[in-house]
Amino acid sequence: MGSYSIGEAINLLLEQSKWKPKVIEVRMRDEWEQIAGKTISRYTRNIYMKDRVLTIYTDVAPLKQELLVGKQQLINNINEYFKEKVVEEIVVK
C-alpha cells in the first residue's frame, strides 16, 4: 500500500463512499456566487443537483430565459470551476 497525502486520501474516500456528488452540491450552493456571478446568484432561490443534472430555481422570467439560452456556457463554467465534469445538464424552474 502506498502513502497518500491527506487531500488524496480524502478524495479517495469520497470516490469510494459515493459521498462526492453530495459534497459537490454543498460546495456549489456555498460558492454559487463565485461560480455563476452576482446577478444570477442574487435572483436564484435554490439549486439542487442529482445525477449530474443541476436544477436551478428562480422566479425571475428574464433570468430563466437567460439561463436557458446560456445553459451550455454555465455548464462549461461549472465544470471548469470544479476541474472535472460534475454537471451534464441544467434544468431551470
Helices and strands as residue ranges (DSSP letters): H 6-17, H 20-30, H 32-36, H 38-43, E 46-50, E 53-57, H 61-69, H 71-82, E 89-92
